[in-house]
Amino acid sequence: MRNILLTILAALLVLSCTARPDRPLPRGKASPALDQAFAEYLREVAERNEEIHSVLVLQHGKVLEEKFFAPDTAHFMMSVSKTFTSTAVGFAISEGLLHLDDRIVDLFPDEVPENASDTLKRMTVRHLLTMNSGHGTDPTNAVWGAKGSNKDWIRTFLEWPLPYEPGTCYCYNSLGTYLLSAAVQKVSGQKVVDYLGPRLWKPLGIAKPYWQESPAGVNCGGWGLYLRAEDMARMGLCLLQGGKFAGRQVIPADWVREMSARQVDSAPAGLTSIQVEERGMEKETNDWLQGYGYQMWRCTRGGFRADGAAGQYILVLPDQDAVIVTTAQCDNMPEELYLIWKHLLPAL
């Protein structure tokens, strides 16, 4: 009888620590060390005039620390959006709608330029996921904002010069993520934001968000998603748990492993490791030189992250069983990360 009672109590404890999709994430009590570290972190954030909008620290499935400098309303996501587009690609691959080695020219035959190069013809979904399309510069600015109102975004991407062989050169490329969004929409018949509805938003308990679109009616993919900080934390918790949330396998575990792994080197376009060192870029301490997965970055202190301009982070730290989320408007993103590594990580 005693063993049965212990088993029931253990099961209840697990349930109490498990996030439910129909209620706020569970809150827990932080250790004195974490309380002190969090206070010191906030103090230095203020001293350095970092414009942080929100920060959440989760460990063992519970929110232990949180600070909102503004209400937790939907926040415009920059490149954090990319991780959600990659997740949509993972679902499409698991359902047999897409494959990593699908050629981009085959997905968009009507947009392929005349006399397309053999280099372009060798570009695949995998190359877009890893920012290894063969571009030497990011074509996104050619369609950003009002400049893109009368442009065909896919054709702009496909016509951009390709000085490198796909798969050989890392070049950050938000418009490439747009093509991934367009590919999912083409093979599924749904915009990514709708396609993710029953697959991600509902299981994670995230109300269907707004996602900006191109003039062609395709979600931007690489930017433009609107999420609350707690929504970001739910995604981080799901990734931390190998794609599981509330005891359910939501994202295929294999895809989580692949998207969070170091798939490619992340040195800027055209630079060798030696040139990186010659330019004073400290590879061991630079969080943007630790490698890139499928629309996610590796971190210097272990773990991986979704990463958006102005200081939006979903930091996933498996060694600590922790997730740290921030929204911000920071000019110095490395400094923002430094303060997290300095104060919060040692206390977890």
N, C-alpha and C positions, 0 to 999 in steps of 0.2 A: 504493500500500500504506500509506504514511504517513497519508494522509487517512482511509483505512478504520479504521486503528488509533485515530486521534484521535476518530473518530465513535463507536467502541465505548467508548473511555474516557469520553467525554462522557455516553453513555447510562448507563454504570455509575455515574458520579458523580450523575446525576439520581436513579437508583434508590436510591443510598445515602442521599440526602437526603429521600426520600419516605417518609412514615409508612405503615407496613403495618398492616392491620387485625388481624393475628394476633400482634402483638408490641408491646412498649412503644414509645412514641414515641422516635425517634432523639435521642440526646444529642450536643451539640456543645461546642466550646470557646469560651467567651466572650472578648471582647476585654479587655485590661487596664482600659480605661475602664469597661466594663460591670461587670467584677468589683468595681471600686472603688465604682461607683454603687450596686451591689447591697448591698455592705457598709454604705455610708452609709445606705441606705434601711432596712436591718434595725436599724441603730443607732438611728435616729430613731424607728422603730416601737417599740423597747423604751423609749426615753426618754419617749415619749408614752403608754406603757402601752396601746397598741393590741393587742387580742386577735386576732392573725392566726393562723389555723390552718394555712394553706398559701399559698404563692405560687410560681407558675411563670412564667418569661419565655421565650417562644419567638420565634425569628427565623429566617427562611429555612427554615422547616420543622423546625427542631431546638430542643429544650429546651436553653437556654444557662445558665439559672440556676434553681435550685429550693431551696426551704426548707420542710420540713414540721415543724411544732411538735407534730404528733400523727400517728399512722399514716394513710396515705391510704386510709381506709375510706370507705364511702358516707356522704356528708354530706347532711343534710336541706336541700333547696333551697327557698328562698322564691320570689321572683318570677323567678329564673332559669328556673324551670319554664315560665313563659309563652312564652319563646322556642321551647321544644320543642313546645308546643301550637300555636304559630303555624306551625312547620315541618310539623306534621301537617295543618293546614289547607291549607298550600301543596301538599302531596302530594294531598290530596283534590280540590283545584281542578284540578291537573294531570291527574288521572284522570277528570275530569268529574263527580265526585260532589257537589261544592259549587261555588258561584259567589260572587264578592264581593258581588254585588247580590241574593243570596237574602235574602228577608225573614225575620226571626226568627219572626214569627207563623206563617209557612208551615212552618217547620221544626218548630215545637212547637205544632201547632194545639190539642192537648188541654189545654195549659197556659195558653192565652190567657184572661185575665180576661173576664168578661162586660162588655159595653159598652166594649171596649178602645178607647182613644183613637186618633185618626188619627196622632198622633205615634208611638205604639208601633208602629202598622202600617207606618210608614216606616223603622223601624230595620232595618239589614241586617248581614250578616257583616262588611262593611268597617267599619261603625261600631264593632263590638265589637273588631276588630283594632286600631283606632286610638284606643280609649278615648273615642270620641265618640258614645256611645249616647244622649245626651240627659239623663242623670242629672246632678244637681247635687251629690250625695253618693254615696259608695261603699256599696252595700248589703251588702258582704261580711260585715261584723260581725254582721249579723242571722242568719247561718248558721255563723259561725266556732266551731269547737270544739263543746262540748256543746250550745250553743244551737241547732245545726243538726241535732241527732240525730233530731228528729221533724218536720223541716220539708221541704217540697218546694222545693229550691233554685231550680229553674227558675221556678216560680210566684212565689217570693219576688222574684226579679229582675224578672219581667214586671209585678208589681204595684207595684214601687217608683215613687215619683213621678218624672215626666219634665218638669221645668220648661223644658227647652231642646229645640230642634229637633235631631234626630240629625244629626251632622256639623258642628255649629256650636260645640260646647263640649267642651273636653278635661276629663275627670274620671276619674282613675285608678280602675280598676274590676276587681278580681280576680274577682268573681262573673261578670262578662262573659266572662272567659277560661274560666270553668267552662262557660258555655253553648257556647263554641267546642268544648270537649272533648266535650260532650254531642252537639253537631251532628256531629262526626266519627264518634262512636260510632254515632249513628243511621243515617248514610248508608253507613257501611262495615260495620256489624255487629260491630265490634271496639272494645274499649277502646283509647284512644290508645296506651297503653304496649304493647299487642299489635300494633296497626296499624303502629307505628314499628319493629317487630321486623325485618322483612326490608328495610325502606326506609331505616332510619337506624342502629339499634343494630348490626346485623350488619356493614354496610359500614364503619362507623367502628370496629369492634372493641370495642364496649361491651357487656359482659354485660347481659342484660335487667335493668333496674333495678326497684326497687319504687316504686310511685306510689300515694299515698293516694287513697282514694275517698270519695265522698259516700254517704249512706245508700241512695241509689238505685243504687249500684254503678257510678258514673261517676268516672273519674280527675278529681281536683280541678282540674287544668288550670292554674290560676294559682299553685299552690303544691303542695308535698308530694312532689315527685320526689326521689329519693335518687341522688346521683352522686358519684364520686370526682373529685378535682381533675384527674387525668389524663383522665377522661372529658370534663370541661369543656374541657380543652385540645384534645381531638380535635374537639369541636364548633366551637371557635373557629378551629381550623386549617381546617376544612371551609368555614366562612363566609368566612374570609380568602381562600380560593382559589376564591371564586365558586361554592361548592357542591361542589367536587371534593375527593376524598380518595383517596390512593394511586392517583392517575391516573384515577379513575372519577368520573363525574358522579353524585353522590349526591342532592343537593337541586337542583331545577331552578334554573338560573342566574338566570332572570327573577325567581323568587320571592326569591332572596337579595338581588337588587338592590332589589326593592320593600320587603321587610321591613326592610332596613337604611337605607333612604332617609328623609328628613324628609317624612313624609306630612302631618303636622299640627303646629300650634303646641302646645307643652306647658305653657302658662301654666295655673295652677290654675283650677279651675272658676269661671266667672263673672268672672274678672279680665281686663281689657284690658291691652295693653302699657303704657299710661300708668299704670294702677293697679299693675302689677308694679313699675315704677320708683318710684312713690310709696311703696311698702311697703319700699323699700330692697333689693329683690331684684335683684342685679347680673346683668343678662341675659347679658353677655359672658363672665362668669366662673362662672356657675352651670351645672353639668352637667345639671341637671334642667329647664333652660329652652332647650335647643338643638333641641328638636323630637323628635317621636316617630314611629316607623315602624309596622310590624306587630309589636307586642309587643317592640320593641327601642328603645333610646334613642340619640340622637346625643350626641357628646361635644364639649367645648369645644376640645380639642386635635386635633380631626379624628377620624375613625373612628366607631365605634358600639359598643354594648355590650348584653349581657344583664346584668340588674341585680337583685339580690335583697337584701332587708332583712338587716341586720346585717353587710353588707360582702361579699356574694358577687358577684363580677364575672367576666364573660368580656369582656375588652376586645379589640376587633379594630381594628388600626391599619394600614390598607393602605399609607399613605405610608411606613411603616417596615418593611413586610412582617413584622409582628410580632403576637403575641397575648400578653396578660398575664392570668393567671387568679389569683383569690384566693378562699379561703374564710376566714370570720372570724366573730367575734361582737363587732362594733364598734357602739358607740352613735353615733359620729360618722362617718357614711359620707363626707361631703364631705372630711373631713380625711384619711381613708384614700385617697381618690382624689388629693388634693393631694400626698401623699407620693409617689405613683406618678408623677404629672406632674413633680414637683420633681426626683426622683432618677433614675428609670429611663428616662423618655421621652427626655431629652437624650442618653443614652448609646447609644441604638439607631440 
